[in-house]
Amino acid sequence: MSRLPSLNGLRAFEAAARHLSFTKAAEELNVTQTAISHQIKRLEEELGLRLFIRQNRTLTLTAEARDYLPGIRAAFQDLRLATERLKRKESENALIVTTIASFAAKWLMPRLSRFQQLHPAIDVRVTTSTELADFSRDGVDVGIRYGHGKWAGLRSDWLMAEELFPVCSPVLLTGKHPIRAPEDLKKHTLLYSSHDMEDDWRLWLTAAGEPLDILKQPSLTFDMIFMTVQAAIDGLGVAVGRTAFVESDLAAGRLVAPFDVTLPIDVGFYLVCPEASADTPKIAAFREWLLATAQRDKQVPVQPMLKRA
């Protein structure tokens, strides 16, 4: 089987022949005009014939090039069509889901294997970001967003509400400075999460009727809530938990909720997607599974370790 000519040379030839210009071919292929000239020269050497006639700043095809061009053009068109079909098939099978890293780590990922079992043909790809996705620009299919459920042009399906309440490692209940009442927090490090959650401690203390001077305690702050939760599990201090992020650790006994005061908040998690694509099979399948899962796995009820007098 004879060796094929350089693919770069063939691509340069096809573009230059179509434009009858090395300059325009270079612009289309995002290379220099010199690069196009060298690729054409190399191709002519490989083929052992001339492809272009250069006269008075004009470019014309030789008779051999005119015969050669239709087959080359058809081959590149076949390559383009095959690539488009491959990307279309991949896009049909892939479901791109975006959410915040903490929700992905603490709630979505532990449950996702069940969806894969139910829909093995759908290739789920989870991306994380604190920014709202631009569905048309970012190539995202669905998002799990935190808010009030109103985003222009998007369908929103409510998943779950949340409550705020302190959580800590069980070891802090019986350690050197045991936690028996909220005032005992003055002897412990307070754990904070950034990204719109720095105020959780103030909100909970106000709802619990506790003095805000507790906020003067030494603190640690993390930029993702799942890191704050892990710090609480490791006994570094006391965090304000949000239901979706701590329910599995409460159920497993890695965390405890030491007080009986919980604070409902007026925002929650929603599954969102563009209205135009909301009923495509892969999105509909993911929505049906996610809503059913959220309904089935109702947040673990908070079991306070200590009751207030």
SVG drawing of the C-alpha trace seen along z (x, -y; Angstrom):
<svg xmlns="http://www.w3.org/2000/svg" viewBox="-41 -40 51 42">
<polyline fill="none" stroke="black" stroke-width="0.4" points="0.0,0.0 1.5,-3.3 2.2,-5.9 -0.3,-8.8 1.0,-12.4 1.2,-14.7 -2.2,-15.5 -1.1,-19.1 0.0,-19.4 -3.3,-18.1 -5.2,-20.5 -3.1,-23.4 -3.7,-22.4 -7.5,-22.1 -7.8,-25.5 -5.4,-27.3 -7.2,-25.7 -10.5,-26.7 -9.5,-30.4 -6.8,-30.5 -4.8,-32.3 -2.1,-31.3 -2.9,-34.3 -6.5,-33.4 -5.7,-29.8 -3.3,-30.8 -6.0,-33.0 -8.5,-30.1 -6.0,-27.6 -4.6,-30.1 -1.0,-29.7 1.4,-32.0 1.5,-32.4 5.1,-31.0 3.8,-27.9 1.3,-27.3 3.9,-27.8 6.3,-25.3 3.5,-22.7 2.5,-23.0 6.1,-22.7 6.6,-19.6 3.3,-18.1 4.5,-18.8 7.8,-17.0 6.0,-14.0 3.7,-13.8 6.4,-14.6 4.4,-17.2 3.4,-20.8 0.0,-21.8 0.0,-25.6 1.2,-28.1 2.2,-31.4 2.2,-34.3 1.9,-38.0 0.6,-37.6 -2.1,-35.3 -2.5,-31.6 -4.0,-29.0 -4.2,-25.2 -2.3,-22.9 -4.2,-20.3 -3.1,-17.6 -4.3,-19.7 -7.7,-20.2 -8.0,-16.4 -6.7,-15.8 -8.8,-18.5 -12.3,-16.8 -11.1,-13.7 -9.2,-15.6 -12.2,-17.9 -14.6,-14.9 -12.2,-13.2 -12.1,-16.3 -15.9,-16.6 -16.2,-12.9 -13.9,-13.6 -15.9,-16.6 -19.2,-14.7 -17.8,-11.7 -16.5,-14.0 -19.9,-15.8 -21.7,-12.4 -19.3,-11.3 -19.7,-14.6 -23.5,-14.4 -23.6,-10.8 -21.3,-11.7 -23.5,-14.7 -26.7,-12.6 -25.2,-10.1 -23.5,-12.7 -25.3,-14.5 -23.4,-17.5 -24.4,-18.4 -23.1,-21.5 -23.4,-22.3 -21.3,-23.6 -18.5,-21.3 -20.0,-20.8 -23.4,-19.6 -21.7,-17.3 -19.4,-15.8 -21.8,-15.5 -25.2,-14.7 -25.1,-14.0 -22.0,-11.7 -23.0,-9.2 -26.3,-8.6 -25.2,-8.9 -24.4,-5.2 -28.1,-4.4 -28.8,-6.6 -26.0,-4.9 -27.5,-1.5 -30.9,-2.6 -29.5,-4.4 -26.2,-2.9 -26.3,-4.4 -26.2,-8.0 -22.7,-9.2 -23.0,-11.6 -20.3,-14.3 -20.4,-16.4 -18.7,-19.8 -18.5,-22.1 -18.4,-25.9 -19.7,-28.7 -20.7,-30.7 -24.0,-30.3 -23.6,-28.3 -24.3,-29.8 -26.1,-26.9 -25.6,-28.0 -22.0,-28.9 -20.7,-26.3 -22.4,-23.2 -24.1,-22.3 -27.4,-20.3 -28.7,-20.7 -27.6,-22.6 -28.4,-22.1 -28.7,-25.7 -29.2,-27.2 -31.7,-30.0 -35.4,-31.0 -36.1,-29.0 -36.6,-31.9 -34.1,-32.2 -35.2,-33.7 -35.6,-31.3 -35.0,-28.2 -37.3,-25.5 -36.8,-25.1 -37.8,-21.9 -37.7,-22.1 -35.5,-19.5 -35.1,-20.3 -35.2,-22.9 -32.6,-23.4 -32.2,-24.2 -29.3,-25.7 -28.1,-24.1 -24.7,-23.6 -22.9,-20.3 -19.7,-18.9 -17.8,-15.7 -19.2,-13.5 -15.9,-13.7 -16.6,-17.4 -19.6,-16.4 -17.4,-14.7 -14.0,-16.3 -12.1,-18.8 -14.7,-21.4 -17.9,-19.4 -20.8,-21.0 -23.9,-21.0 -25.5,-24.3 -24.9,-27.0 -22.9,-29.2 -20.3,-26.3 -19.5,-27.4 -17.4,-30.1 -14.8,-27.5 -14.6,-26.1 -13.4,-27.2 -16.2,-28.3 -16.0,-27.0 -17.1,-29.1 -17.8,-28.7 -17.3,-31.5 -19.3,-32.2 -22.5,-33.6 -22.4,-31.4 -20.3,-33.6 -23.4,-34.9 -24.8,-31.4 -23.5,-31.6 -25.1,-35.0 -28.4,-33.9 -28.5,-30.8 -27.5,-32.5 -30.1,-35.2 -32.8,-32.5 -31.7,-30.7 -31.8,-33.8 -28.1,-33.5 -25.7,-36.5 -23.7,-37.5 -20.5,-37.9 -20.0,-34.2 -18.9,-35.3 -15.8,-36.7 -14.5,-33.2 -11.4,-32.0 -12.5,-30.8 -11.4,-28.9 -12.8,-29.7 -12.9,-27.5 -13.9,-28.4 -16.1,-25.3 -18.7,-24.0 -17.7,-20.4 -14.3,-21.4 -16.0,-23.0 -18.0,-19.9 -14.8,-17.8 -13.2,-20.1 -16.1,-19.5 -15.8,-15.8 -12.1,-16.0 -12.9,-17.8 -11.4,-21.1 -14.4,-23.0 -18.2,-23.5 -19.8,-24.4 -23.2,-25.5 -24.5,-22.7 -26.9,-22.9 -29.1,-19.9 -28.0,-18.6 -24.4,-18.8 -24.5,-17.1 -27.3,-14.5 -25.1,-11.6 -22.6,-12.4 -25.3,-12.7 -26.8,-9.4 -23.4,-7.7 -22.6,-9.2 -19.6,-11.2 -21.4,-14.4 -24.0,-15.2 -26.4,-18.1 -25.9,-19.2 -28.8,-21.6 -32.5,-21.4 -32.8,-24.8 -32.9,-24.6 -33.4,-27.6 -35.4,-27.0 -34.1,-29.2 -36.2,-30.5 -33.9,-29.2 -33.3,-25.7 -31.9,-23.5 -33.5,-23.4 -32.8,-21.4 -32.7,-23.8 -32.3,-23.6 -33.3,-25.6 -37.0,-25.4 -36.2,-24.4 -34.3,-21.2 -36.2,-20.3 -38.0,-17.4 -35.2,-15.7 -34.9,-12.0 -31.7,-12.2 -32.7,-15.3 -36.1,-14.0 -34.6,-10.7 -32.2,-12.6 -35.0,-14.9 -37.3,-12.0 -34.6,-10.1 -33.3,-13.2 -36.7,-14.3 -37.7,-10.8 -34.4,-10.4 -34.8,-13.8 -38.3,-12.8 -37.3,-9.3 -34.2,-10.4 -35.9,-13.1 -33.2,-14.9 -32.3,-13.0 -34.2,-14.5 -32.0,-16.3 -31.6,-14.3 -30.4,-16.8 -28.1,-15.3 -29.1,-17.8 -32.4,-19.4 -32.8,-23.0 -34.4,-23.5"/>
</svg>
